[in-house]
Amino acid sequence: MNIVTPARLGHVHVSLEEADKLHLLHPKSVIAFQGSPQHREDRLMNLARIYHKRKMIQSQFQGPSELVLGLPAGCSLEVVEIDEKSNLLFDLRHVMFFTEGMTMKSIVQKLKNAWITKELTRMRFTGPGRLGIITSGDMMTLQLDPDKPLFVEAGALISYPGTATIRLSVYGNQLASQHMNVQWELRGTGPVLIQTGSRDAELEAQLQDGSLIKRILREVLPFGSVYIK
């Protein structure tokens, strides 16, 4: 199987050999397919997948065939290799597809973790196989340390090891802790996957709203934000 994700083009091109099978959890993302019509088979998801994805249908594709998947604006797709010993727990909303032969198990989270993620369970995939992960912005891998805490904004966390110690936290001085989004504090060993798309709406608005001089004047002049457009 060959997967090509052209930079900034908003799509993914997947080529399947005769022995390949791909399970796609977002069937409506398919914008083009070349192959025998019988090489696509849609099925009802099981209850765990319906709960996580808020969708009823998944598709299975087999080769030889090719398909093009469209991605939402500002999103990218990364392919992650999963081995038979993987203990990463994934937010299933980020899983675009997985290859044939992988197993998936629903893992019940601790109550405090479920409260932050709004998900009672997370999914553990075991391989060998490949996962297609869709993210806002790019995906980045960070390594945990047993003694040095890693703080991750809650909405940016894609997966973490099942053995990690996790708690709800903020960090920095009092002013910093009062002006940040909810954070995960993680300790342990193994990789953590995060999405890097900016969640700073104020920053985005500033970048799109006028010149530097205008922004400074809005800040320093009385009623500057009212009179300076």
trRosetta pair geometry for C-beta under 8 A, 3 or more apart (Angstrom, degrees):
i j d omega theta_ij theta_ji phi_ij phi_ji
1 14 7.0 -12 -172 -169 99 90
1 15 6.9 164 -157 86 51 60
1 16 5.6 -7 -112 -112 89 59
1 17 6.4 -114 -64 9 51 88
1 20 4.5 126 -68 -128 100 147
1 22 7.0 127 -129 -66 144 111
1 63 7.6 -154 -92 -40 80 137
1 99 6.8 -154 18 -111 161 125
1 130 7.6 -148 81 39 135 144
2 14 7.4 158 86 -156 54 44
2 15 4.3 2 57 53 100 108
3 12 6.5 -8 -169 -179 92 108
3 13 7.4 155 -157 83 44 53
3 14 5.3 -6 -108 -108 77 76
3 15 7.8 -152 -68 27 38 67
3 79 5.5 118 79 -58 149 146
3 130 7.9 -167 -4 140 145 150
3 132 7.3 -155 -147 -95 156 111
4 12 7.1 158 81 -162 49 59
4 13 4.5 -11 60 61 102 101
4 14 7.9 -163 26 -72 67 36
4 15 7.9 38 -3 -5 101 100
5 12 5.0 -20 -99 -111 80 86
5 13 7.9 -169 -74 25 35 68
5 76 6.9 85 168 -170 135 85
5 77 5.3 -153 -114 69 138 93
5 78 7.6 -86 18 -86 169 38
5 79 7.8 -174 -20 -19 128 97
6 9 4.0 9 97 21 116 135
6 11 6.9 16 41 65 104 78
6 13 7.4 48 -17 0 98 109
10 70 6.6 8 144 -157 92 72
10 71 5.1 -147 -167 58 59 92
10 73 6.9 -19 -116 -99 126 51
10 75 7.9 76 -131 60 72 77
11 31 7.1 -75 -125 37 124 133
11 68 5.6 5 176 -179 127 98
11 69 6.3 157 -162 80 71 49
11 70 5.4 -36 -104 -105 89 48
11 71 6.1 -163 -87 5 32 89
12 68 7.1 159 79 -158 47 52
12 69 4.4 -8 55 56 99 104
12 71 6.7 84 -18 -43 94 110
12 77 5.1 -29 -68 52 136 150
12 132 7.5 96 170 -153 170 134
13 66 7.0 -4 -174 -173 86 105
13 67 7.9 173 -151 90 46 40
13 68 5.5 -17 -102 -105 68 78
14 22 6.6 40 163 -74 148 173
14 61 7.9 97 107 89 134 150
14 66 6.7 164 87 -155 55 57
14 67 5.2 -8 59 60 103 83
14 68 7.6 -178 20 -84 74 30
14 69 6.8 43 -8 -11 113 107
15 63 7.8 56 160 -111 57 124
15 65 8.0 -174 -151 96 47 40
15 66 5.0 -16 -105 -105 68 92
16 20 4.0 -144 -160 83 87 128
16 21 7.6 71 -155 -82 134 21
16 22 6.2 -116 -90 -12 129 116
16 35 7.8 -1 56 -80 112 156
16 61 6.2 -172 -27 128 160 104
16 62 6.5 -170 146 179 146 27
16 63 3.2 -153 126 -67 91 103
16 64 6.5 176 96 -139 76 33
16 65 5.1 5 52 56 113 75
16 66 7.1 -169 18 -80 75 40
16 67 7.8 24 -9 5 110 95
17 20 4.8 100 51 -12 69 110
17 63 4.7 109 92 107 18 164
17 64 6.3 -20 -155 -99 31 78
18 63 5.0 -108 -78 107 19 100
18 64 5.1 -25 -73 -45 68 84
19 63 7.0 -14 36 59 30 115
20 62 6.6 164 92 -150 58 57
20 63 4.5 54 50 -3 96 123
20 99 7.4 -68 -159 -144 87 104
20 100 7.3 166 -171 14 47 118
21 60 6.2 -5 -173 -173 103 100
21 61 7.1 161 -155 84 53 47
21 62 4.8 -19 -101 -97 77 86
21 63 7.8 -121 -67 4 44 77
21 99 7.1 114 81 -167 64 64
21 100 3.6 61 68 -47 108 132
22 60 7.1 157 79 -155 47 52
22 61 4.7 -12 58 59 99 97
22 62 7.6 180 18 -78 70 39
22 97 5.5 8 178 177 99 135
22 98 7.9 162 -157 83 61 28
22 99 6.2 -41 -106 -108 62 59
22 100 7.3 -78 -63 -29 27 84
23 58 6.2 21 -179 155 88 126
23 59 7.5 161 -157 86 46 46
23 60 5.5 -19 -102 -101 67 77
23 97 6.0 158 82 -160 52 77
23 98 5.3 -15 60 62 106 74
23 99 7.4 170 16 -108 85 9
23 100 7.1 126 -25 -73 97 59
24 27 5.8 111 108 -84 113 58
24 29 7.4 -138 180 53 122 109
24 30 7.2 57 148 -52 165 109
24 58 6.4 170 84 -171 51 79
24 59 4.5 -13 60 64 106 96
24 60 7.5 -177 18 -82 78 26
24 61 6.4 41 -13 -6 117 108
24 69 7.7 -163 -137 -97 129 128
24 96 7.2 -25 -145 155 72 70
24 97 4.7 -28 -102 -99 58 108
25 45 7.8 59 -135 -96 85 128
25 49 7.1 -131 -131 -167 114 121
25 53 5.9 -134 174 -107 114 151
25 55 7.3 129 173 64 78 139
25 58 5.2 -30 -111 -118 51 110
25 92 7.7 -133 -173 172 165 94
25 95 5.9 56 24 107 151 90
25 96 6.4 -167 47 -174 96 23
25 97 6.4 -168 6 -86 80 47
25 98 8.0 42 -27 2 109 86
26 29 4.3 47 118 -11 110 120
26 55 7.7 168 -104 -26 55 173
26 69 7.7 86 85 -154 110 119
26 96 5.9 -51 17 -144 118 70
26 97 7.9 -92 27 -54 83 79
26 134 7.9 11 -5 -13 151 152
27 30 6.2 -34 -176 3 53 112
27 42 6.4 30 -107 -111 158 110
27 57 5.7 -45 10 115 141 109
27 58 6.6 170 -42 -146 104 29
27 59 4.2 112 -101 -22 106 120
29 69 4.6 25 135 -158 110 90
29 70 5.5 -152 -166 55 70 69
29 71 7.4 34 -154 -79 119 43
29 96 7.3 -48 44 -154 168 105
30 33 5.9 15 177 -52 124 107
30 59 7.3 -33 -26 53 138 165
30 67 5.6 -47 -135 -171 103 122
30 68 7.3 107 -157 73 58 52
30 69 6.1 -43 -92 -100 49 67
30 70 7.9 149 -123 10 2 83
31 68 5.3 -58 65 98 89 100
31 69 7.1 126 9 -135 87 17
31 70 4.5 72 -30 -32 129 110
32 67 6.6 166 91 -154 59 52
32 68 4.1 26 49 33 101 114
33 40 6.7 -7 -166 -51 160 136
33 61 7.8 -140 -134 -122 119 129
33 65 6.8 -3 -173 176 86 118
33 66 7.4 165 -154 89 44 53
33 67 4.7 -5 -106 -106 75 90
33 68 7.7 -134 -62 22 44 69
34 65 6.3 168 88 -161 55 70
34 66 4.7 3 54 55 103 96
34 67 7.5 -168 23 -74 64 47
35 39 4.7 -60 132 54 125 145
35 40 7.9 123 81 -32 115 89
35 61 7.9 101 59 -165 154 102
35 63 7.3 -110 -125 -136 145 44
35 64 6.4 -169 -123 107 110 56
35 65 2.7 -24 -62 -114 158 100
35 66 6.6 155 -40 21 104 53
35 67 7.8 -52 6 -53 122 83
36 39 4.6 100 68 -15 86 105
36 65 7.0 -100 28 -79 66 113
37 40 6.8 -61 -172 32 46 97
38 41 7.9 15 -179 -61 53 91
39 61 6.2 44 143 -160 88 65
39 62 4.9 -124 -156 63 88 77
39 63 7.1 72 -159 -91 138 9
39 64 8.0 -81 -113 65 161 35
39 65 4.9 172 117 -44 150 144
40 59 6.0 -18 -164 -169 94 115
40 60 7.3 151 -155 80 45 51
40 61 5.5 -13 -100 -100 72 76
41 59 7.1 144 77 -159 40 64
41 60 4.8 -17 64 60 92 100
42 57 5.3 -2 -174 -169 113 114
42 58 7.2 164 -150 87 66 32
42 59 5.1 -36 -96 -99 72 75
42 60 7.7 -178 -83 18 25 70
43 57 7.2 144 74 -151 33 65
43 58 6.0 -24 64 66 83 80
43 59 7.7 149 17 -101 72 27
43 60 6.7 29 -1 -9 114 107
44 56 6.1 -40 -137 169 78 83
44 57 6.6 -54 -103 -99 42 56
45 49 3.8 -116 -178 89 123 120
45 50 4.9 157 90 -56 119 77
45 53 6.8 -148 -113 46 174 131
45 55 6.7 89 -6 98 145 78
45 56 6.2 -158 23 -172 99 30
45 57 6.8 -136 -21 -83 91 6
45 58 5.2 90 -77 -13 91 107
46 49 5.4 87 56 14 70 101
46 50 7.1 -133 100 -7 33 93
47 50 5.6 -56 -146 37 33 113
47 51 6.3 38 156 -24 67 104
48 51 5.8 -54 -154 31 30 113
48 52 6.6 16 156 -9 64 109
48 106 4.6 -126 -142 -61 141 138
48 121 7.1 -61 -149 84 103 149
48 123 7.6 122 151 -93 121 106
49 52 5.9 -60 -145 43 34 104
49 53 5.6 2 169 7 72 118
49 55 7.9 -49 141 69 90 83
49 58 6.9 -31 146 -37 151 133
49 92 6.9 -148 -129 175 65 152
50 53 6.6 -68 -126 53 20 90
50 54 7.5 64 177 -103 54 15
50 55 6.8 -127 -127 74 58 41
50 56 6.0 28 -117 -103 108 51
51 54 7.9 0 175 -65 18 52
51 121 7.8 57 102 42 135 114
52 92 3.8 37 151 63 145 137
52 93 6.6 -136 165 -51 88 69
52 119 7.1 42 -119 -138 86 119
52 121 7.5 -83 -73 78 111 96
52 123 6.9 -8 -85 -36 170 121
53 92 6.1 -84 -58 126 81 114
53 93 6.8 158 -106 -99 56 58
55 58 7.6 105 110 -62 118 72
61 65 6.2 -120 178 79 106 138
61 67 6.2 -73 -135 -16 166 143
62 65 7.0 88 93 13 39 123
69 77 7.5 54 93 -39 130 164
69 96 7.2 88 168 177 159 132
71 75 4.7 -141 168 86 108 104
71 76 6.9 51 172 -104 161 22
71 77 6.1 -137 -92 -29 135 105
71 134 6.7 -176 -134 -136 103 113
72 75 4.5 62 66 5 84 131
72 134 7.9 84 24 175 98 129
74 136 6.2 9 129 -151 103 75
74 137 6.9 -23 170 -58 85 54
74 197 6.2 81 159 -128 108 132
75 134 5.7 18 173 -178 126 96
75 135 6.4 161 -154 82 79 37
75 136 5.8 -52 -100 -98 76 44
75 137 7.8 -35 -115 -2 38 26
75 197 7.8 -36 -95 -61 55 145
76 134 7.5 172 88 -148 33 57
76 135 5.8 -20 62 62 78 89
76 137 6.8 -35 12 136 110 22
76 138 5.6 1 45 -100 148 53
76 139 7.2 -133 87 -12 110 84
77 96 6.0 -21 -129 0 118 159
77 132 5.7 -3 -173 -175 115 96
77 133 6.8 152 -156 76 61 45
77 134 5.2 -27 -98 -96 81 68
77 135 7.6 155 -94 17 32 75
78 132 7.7 156 80 -155 36 50
78 133 5.0 -22 64 62 85 101
78 135 6.7 9 6 3 107 121
78 138 7.6 79 -52 -167 123 67
78 139 4.3 -90 3 31 150 138
79 130 5.3 0 -175 -177 103 117
79 131 7.1 157 -156 79 53 45
79 132 5.7 -26 -99 -98 72 63
79 133 7.5 169 -92 16 21 80
80 130 6.8 151 74 -158 43 63
80 131 4.6 -16 58 59 98 99
80 133 5.6 41 -11 -14 116 122
80 193 7.4 -37 -94 -93 147 153
81 127 7.4 8 173 -73 62 171
81 128 7.7 -14 -174 -158 87 85
81 129 8.0 170 -152 95 53 30
81 130 5.9 -33 -100 -102 52 77
82 86 4.8 -58 -162 -13 85 161
82 88 7.5 -112 -121 39 103 121
82 102 6.6 57 78 -124 133 125
82 125 5.2 -25 -167 111 166 112
82 126 6.9 -164 150 -149 115 18
82 127 3.9 154 104 -41 81 120
82 128 6.9 161 91 -146 63 39
82 129 5.5 -14 60 67 102 73
82 130 6.9 169 15 -97 86 23
82 131 5.8 63 -26 -16 123 105
83 86 5.5 136 56 -38 63 93
83 126 7.9 -31 110 -161 39 65
83 127 5.0 -80 -128 58 12 120
83 128 5.6 -9 -127 -97 51 78
84 126 5.7 46 -146 177 46 99
84 127 5.6 -99 -61 76 50 65
84 128 6.0 -44 -43 -43 83 68
85 126 7.7 77 -36 -139 9 99
86 124 7.4 174 112 -173 89 86
86 125 6.5 -7 92 88 136 71
86 126 5.8 -179 52 -111 92 57
86 127 6.4 64 3 5 125 96
87 124 6.6 -22 -153 -143 44 125
87 161 5.4 48 94 -155 101 79
87 162 4.4 -98 164 23 103 107
87 163 6.3 42 118 -13 147 93
87 190 7.4 -68 65 -129 101 165
88 124 6.9 150 79 -131 46 73
88 125 7.3 -18 72 44 96 83
88 159 4.5 38 175 161 109 129
88 160 6.9 157 -145 80 73 13
88 161 6.1 -55 -94 -92 55 48
88 162 7.4 -156 -105 -25 8 80
88 190 7.6 -165 -79 159 81 130
88 191 7.3 -25 -91 75 120 94
88 193 7.4 42 -157 1 137 115
89 107 5.8 -88 -118 58 115 140
89 109 7.9 120 171 -86 151 98
89 122 3.9 63 173 115 106 136
89 123 7.0 135 -159 62 62 32
89 124 5.6 -40 -98 -76 64 83
89 159 5.9 171 78 -151 43 80
89 160 6.1 -20 51 62 93 65
89 161 7.4 75 4 174 86 10
89 162 5.2 107 -38 -78 110 78
90 94 6.6 -123 -178 61 101 107
90 95 6.0 72 142 -53 142 113
90 122 6.2 157 62 179 33 97
90 123 5.1 -39 63 69 91 88
90 124 7.4 149 11 -90 83 32
90 125 6.6 13 4 -5 133 104
90 131 7.5 -142 -89 -165 162 161
90 133 7.9 -126 -142 -108 127 110
90 158 6.7 -14 -140 158 75 76
90 159 4.5 -27 -94 -91 64 114
91 94 5.2 70 84 3 92 106
91 117 6.8 -147 -99 -163 113 125
91 119 6.6 175 -126 -8 85 164
91 122 6.5 -54 -77 -128 47 97
91 123 8.0 109 -128 25 5 92
91 157 7.3 113 -22 108 128 75
91 158 5.9 -112 31 -152 105 46
91 159 7.0 -137 6 -68 71 66
92 95 5.2 -47 -155 20 55 117
92 122 7.6 175 -26 -152 83 53
92 123 4.8 71 -69 0 102 135
94 133 5.3 14 148 -157 103 83
94 134 5.8 -159 -162 59 60 65
94 135 6.4 28 -147 -79 114 68
94 158 5.1 -52 44 -140 175 101
94 159 7.9 -126 66 -37 141 92
94 195 7.5 -153 -119 -48 133 126
95 98 6.6 -11 -176 -42 119 102
95 123 7.3 -52 -19 71 148 143
95 131 6.0 -68 -131 -165 95 110
95 132 7.1 97 -168 73 56 63
95 133 6.5 -38 -101 -103 48 62
95 134 7.8 49 139 16 0 85
96 132 3.9 -67 67 109 107 109
96 133 6.7 -168 5 -92 95 8
96 134 4.6 98 -55 -30 112 106
97 131 7.5 167 87 -158 50 46
97 132 4.2 31 45 29 84 125
98 102 5.0 -87 160 53 123 147
98 104 7.4 138 49 -59 169 120
98 125 6.5 -148 -124 -132 146 142
98 129 6.1 52 -180 138 91 132
98 130 7.0 174 -148 89 56 49
98 131 5.2 -16 -101 -105 88 67
98 132 7.2 -140 -66 16 44 76
99 102 6.1 98 69 -15 66 113
99 129 4.3 -164 62 -161 103 101
99 130 4.9 58 -11 43 124 81
100 129 7.5 -165 68 -120 31 125
101 127 7.5 49 112 -161 98 58
101 128 7.2 -5 117 73 126 63
101 129 5.5 175 80 -74 93 118
102 125 5.5 0 176 -168 124 103
102 126 6.7 162 -160 77 74 44
102 127 5.6 -30 -109 -104 92 57
102 128 7.9 -97 -87 101 80 24
102 129 3.7 -92 -63 37 108 160
102 131 7.7 118 -127 -68 171 83
103 125 7.2 152 80 -154 46 53
103 126 5.0 -9 59 55 96 96
104 123 5.5 -7 -169 -173 103 113
104 124 7.2 154 -154 78 52 46
104 125 5.4 -20 -99 -98 77 71
105 123 7.1 147 73 -156 38 63
105 124 5.0 -20 61 61 92 97
105 126 7.6 24 1 -5 107 105
106 121 4.6 16 -177 165 96 149
106 122 7.8 150 -155 78 57 26
106 123 6.1 -36 -100 -100 55 70
107 121 5.9 146 71 -162 40 87
107 122 5.4 -26 64 67 99 75
107 123 7.1 160 15 -104 87 17
107 124 5.3 62 -26 -17 125 110
107 162 6.6 -95 -169 -117 167 122
108 120 6.6 -30 -139 153 75 84
108 121 5.3 -50 -95 -98 44 89
109 113 4.2 -116 173 91 120 118
109 114 4.5 154 83 -59 117 84
109 117 7.1 77 25 41 178 131
109 119 6.9 82 5 101 142 80
109 120 6.4 -171 35 173 96 33
109 121 6.2 -179 -9 -109 85 29
109 122 5.9 74 -60 -7 110 96
110 113 4.7 84 60 11 82 107
110 114 6.9 -155 90 -9 38 89
110 166 7.9 169 43 69 127 108
111 114 5.7 -57 -146 37 30 112
111 115 6.4 35 155 -26 65 104
112 115 5.7 -49 -150 28 33 115
112 116 6.9 29 154 -16 62 102
112 167 7.0 -6 127 -133 145 61
112 168 6.2 -121 173 -16 111 109
113 116 6.0 -57 -154 35 35 107
113 117 6.2 6 161 4 70 113
113 166 5.8 60 -93 98 112 135
114 117 6.3 -69 -137 52 28 94
114 118 7.6 59 171 -121 59 6
114 119 6.2 -118 -138 84 69 43
114 120 5.0 29 -138 -112 131 42
114 121 7.9 13 -105 -38 108 33
115 118 7.7 15 -176 -73 23 45
115 168 8.0 -41 83 -58 111 138
116 154 5.3 -131 174 -135 107 135
116 168 5.8 -175 -74 -89 128 105
116 182 6.3 -170 -142 148 101 140
116 184 7.0 120 148 -80 159 89
117 122 7.5 -1 119 -70 167 105
117 154 7.0 -150 -83 -176 59 105
117 157 7.7 -83 -98 77 106 120
119 122 6.3 85 118 -71 130 70
122 159 7.9 140 -180 -123 131 73
124 162 6.5 -2 -93 -57 130 131
125 129 7.3 -99 164 69 118 118
125 131 6.1 130 65 -68 169 127
127 130 7.8 66 -116 -40 128 36
133 139 6.1 65 103 -81 126 156
133 158 6.5 57 -167 -174 132 146
133 193 7.1 -54 -175 160 167 149
135 138 6.6 29 93 160 133 13
135 139 4.7 155 -9 -66 160 88
135 158 6.7 -51 -99 -77 109 138
135 195 3.7 -172 -163 -114 108 111
135 196 7.5 49 148 19 131 65
135 197 6.9 177 149 -15 83 108
136 195 4.9 82 49 152 72 136
136 196 7.8 -152 98 62 70 38
136 197 3.1 -84 134 23 91 150
137 195 5.7 127 58 170 93 83
137 196 4.2 -113 118 80 136 71
137 197 3.0 -176 -14 -64 104 66
137 198 7.0 107 -61 -9 139 56
138 195 7.4 165 86 -153 31 60
138 196 5.0 -7 60 39 77 122
138 197 7.8 145 17 -51 46 68
139 158 6.9 -15 -132 -4 107 160
139 193 6.0 -7 -172 -170 110 100
139 194 7.2 154 -154 80 61 39
139 195 6.0 -40 -98 -99 65 61
139 196 7.2 -171 -93 -4 15 94
140 193 7.4 153 78 -153 41 53
140 194 5.4 -23 62 64 91 89
140 195 7.9 144 17 -111 80 15
140 196 5.4 72 -12 -53 117 118
141 191 5.1 -25 -165 -159 105 120
141 192 7.2 143 -158 71 54 45
141 193 5.8 -25 -99 -98 70 68
142 150 6.2 146 131 -150 135 145
142 152 7.8 -176 46 -79 148 120
142 191 7.1 131 71 -157 39 65
142 192 4.8 -25 67 62 91 100
142 194 6.6 18 2 2 113 116
143 189 8.0 -10 -178 -157 87 54
143 190 7.4 -166 -146 111 68 16
143 191 6.1 -44 -97 -99 60 58
143 192 7.5 177 -91 15 12 83
144 150 5.9 -104 -114 2 67 136
144 160 7.7 82 -56 -155 132 96
144 161 7.0 -98 9 18 146 120
144 164 6.1 -137 -105 -114 165 111
144 186 5.9 -87 -114 131 115 107
144 187 6.4 126 -174 -166 110 25
144 188 4.6 3 138 71 149 69
144 189 5.6 -155 83 -107 106 13
144 190 5.7 10 29 55 117 58
144 191 7.5 -154 -4 -89 87 9
144 192 6.0 97 -52 -27 93 109
145 148 4.0 16 84 47 140 93
145 149 7.9 -93 67 -44 95 14
145 150 7.1 125 24 -39 83 99
145 187 6.9 -53 85 -142 54 72
145 189 7.7 44 -113 -92 22 59
146 187 5.8 64 -153 172 33 99
146 188 6.2 38 -95 -118 63 18
146 189 6.4 -11 -54 -50 89 85
147 187 7.3 89 -45 -148 9 120
148 187 7.8 158 72 -118 33 91
149 169 7.8 -43 174 82 147 168
149 171 7.9 178 98 -86 133 139
149 185 5.0 -18 -167 -165 128 96
149 186 7.0 129 -161 62 71 40
149 187 5.6 -56 -104 -68 65 96
150 185 7.4 144 72 -157 45 47
150 186 4.8 -30 65 64 98 94
150 187 7.3 159 16 -78 80 46
150 192 6.5 175 114 18 154 157
151 169 6.6 -105 -116 90 102 117
151 171 5.3 -98 -74 -2 160 138
151 183 4.7 -5 -168 -178 99 133
151 184 7.0 158 -152 78 47 51
151 185 5.7 -19 -96 -98 74 67
151 186 7.9 171 -83 18 26 75
152 156 5.8 -128 176 78 93 107
152 157 5.1 98 124 -74 133 99
152 183 6.6 136 66 -159 32 76
152 184 4.8 -15 61 55 90 103
152 186 6.6 8 8 2 113 119
152 192 6.7 -139 -51 154 153 142
152 194 5.8 -141 -146 -95 126 132
153 156 4.5 69 71 6 93 114
153 157 7.6 -164 85 -27 48 82
153 180 7.8 -126 -101 173 96 97
153 181 5.1 48 -144 80 105 122
153 182 7.3 97 -157 78 61 54
153 183 6.0 -53 -96 -103 41 68
153 184 7.9 11 92 14 5 81
153 199 6.8 -163 141 33 156 143
154 157 6.2 -51 -159 10 35 113
154 181 6.7 -125 23 140 91 106
154 182 4.4 -2 -10 97 131 103
154 183 6.6 -141 -39 -105 79 15
154 184 5.8 118 -94 -32 66 89
155 181 7.1 -48 10 153 107 149
155 199 6.2 102 79 -88 135 156
156 194 4.7 27 145 -165 100 102
156 195 5.4 -143 -154 57 69 71
156 196 7.3 58 -151 -85 119 31
156 197 8.0 -172 -114 50 91 68
156 199 7.4 -118 -60 -18 98 130
157 160 6.6 -20 -170 -34 116 111
157 184 5.7 37 -55 8 150 147
157 192 7.2 -53 -137 -177 89 107
157 193 7.9 99 -166 83 52 59
157 194 6.0 -41 -101 -107 42 82
158 193 4.2 -58 70 105 117 100
158 194 6.1 -179 5 -103 93 23
158 195 5.9 103 -50 -29 112 88
159 192 7.1 -173 92 -152 57 48
159 193 4.6 28 44 39 91 111
160 164 5.0 -61 155 22 114 153
160 166 7.1 102 107 -75 157 128
160 184 7.9 -136 -48 147 156 154
160 186 6.0 -123 -144 -128 144 148
160 190 7.8 110 -176 99 58 112
160 192 4.9 4 -106 -116 82 88
160 193 7.7 -142 -62 27 50 67
161 164 4.7 119 67 -33 85 96
161 188 6.0 -140 67 116 125 140
161 189 7.1 -12 31 85 166 53
161 190 3.7 77 -51 78 140 150
161 191 7.3 113 -46 52 98 49
161 192 7.7 -80 -5 -74 78 70
163 188 5.7 156 109 -161 83 139
163 189 7.4 -13 92 51 124 79
163 190 7.1 107 54 3 105 139
164 186 5.1 -9 175 -160 131 102
164 187 6.8 149 -165 72 79 37
164 188 3.9 -135 -117 18 62 149
164 190 7.0 -111 -62 56 99 114
164 192 7.7 70 -88 -80 159 105
165 186 7.0 142 76 -156 56 49
165 187 4.6 -15 59 61 108 93
165 188 5.6 155 10 -52 74 101
166 184 5.8 -32 -154 -164 102 104
166 185 7.0 144 -154 75 48 55
166 186 5.4 -9 -100 -100 77 75
167 184 7.8 133 69 -158 31 58
167 185 5.2 -20 63 58 80 105
168 182 6.7 -41 -150 -165 98 102
168 183 7.5 117 -165 74 52 57
168 184 7.3 -51 -103 -106 43 47
168 185 7.5 33 120 13 6 93
169 183 5.2 -59 81 87 73 104
169 184 7.2 51 33 179 93 15
169 185 3.7 33 17 -27 145 121
170 176 7.6 165 161 116 106 81
170 177 3.9 107 125 -145 132 89
170 180 5.7 142 -143 66 105 119
170 182 7.8 -84 -73 -130 86 38
170 183 5.6 126 -100 22 45 120
171 176 7.1 -41 102 118 53 125
171 177 6.6 173 57 -88 13 93
171 180 7.9 -28 45 53 64 163
171 183 6.7 -60 -2 71 93 167
171 185 7.6 124 -53 -90 112 111
172 175 7.7 -75 131 72 115 64
172 176 2.9 -54 116 91 141 149
172 177 5.6 -175 68 -47 87 74
172 180 7.4 116 29 -20 132 142
173 176 5.2 95 50 12 63 104
173 177 7.0 -133 100 -5 29 94
174 177 5.9 -59 -143 39 28 107
174 178 6.3 24 159 -18 64 111
175 178 6.0 -63 -150 37 28 109
175 179 6.5 -7 163 7 64 116
176 179 6.5 -86 -149 49 25 90
176 180 6.3 19 164 -27 68 120
177 180 6.4 -59 -136 26 28 111
180 183 6.6 8 129 -39 124 112
181 199 6.9 -5 -28 105 158 139
186 192 6.3 116 93 -85 162 147
198 203 6.4 -92 173 78 140 132
198 204 6.6 157 105 -58 129 102
200 203 3.7 40 114 13 121 117
200 204 6.5 153 95 -16 69 83
201 204 5.7 -55 -149 38 35 112
201 205 6.2 36 153 -21 67 106
202 205 5.7 -54 -148 36 31 111
202 206 6.4 31 154 -19 64 106
203 206 5.7 -57 -149 36 31 110
203 207 6.4 30 155 -20 66 106
204 207 5.8 -56 -149 34 31 110
204 208 6.5 8 159 -2 64 113
205 208 6.2 -74 -150 48 28 98
205 209 5.5 11 161 -15 68 131
206 209 5.8 -71 -127 43 25 105
206 215 6.1 66 -153 -125 97 141
209 215 7.3 105 97 -85 93 102
210 214 4.0 -75 154 78 132 145
210 215 6.2 160 91 -49 107 80
210 229 7.9 -180 -72 144 138 39
211 214 4.8 100 56 7 77 101
211 215 7.1 -141 98 -5 43 87
212 215 5.7 -58 -150 36 33 110
212 216 6.3 32 154 -19 68 105
213 216 5.8 -56 -149 36 31 110
213 217 6.3 29 155 -17 66 107
214 217 5.8 -56 -146 38 31 110
214 218 6.4 36 154 -23 65 104
214 228 5.7 179 -157 159 84 120
215 218 5.7 -50 -151 31 32 114
215 219 6.7 28 152 -18 62 107
216 219 5.8 -62 -156 36 33 110
216 220 6.1 3 161 -1 71 114
217 220 6.3 -67 -132 46 29 92
217 221 5.3 5 -178 -2 71 120
217 224 5.3 -170 140 -155 67 130
217 228 5.2 143 107 -88 117 172
218 221 7.2 -51 -112 42 14 94
218 224 4.1 171 -138 126 32 110
218 225 4.6 71 -166 -80 102 64
218 228 5.2 -133 -77 72 80 124
219 224 6.6 -55 17 75 20 148
220 224 6.7 66 59 -36 46 158
221 224 3.6 112 66 -73 93 111
221 227 7.7 -75 113 54 131 118
221 228 7.2 97 56 -18 135 130
223 226 4.4 -40 180 34 88 122
223 227 5.8 66 124 -10 96 105
224 227 6.4 -70 -137 48 30 91
224 228 5.2 -11 -177 15 73 121
225 228 7.0 -51 -102 52 18 88
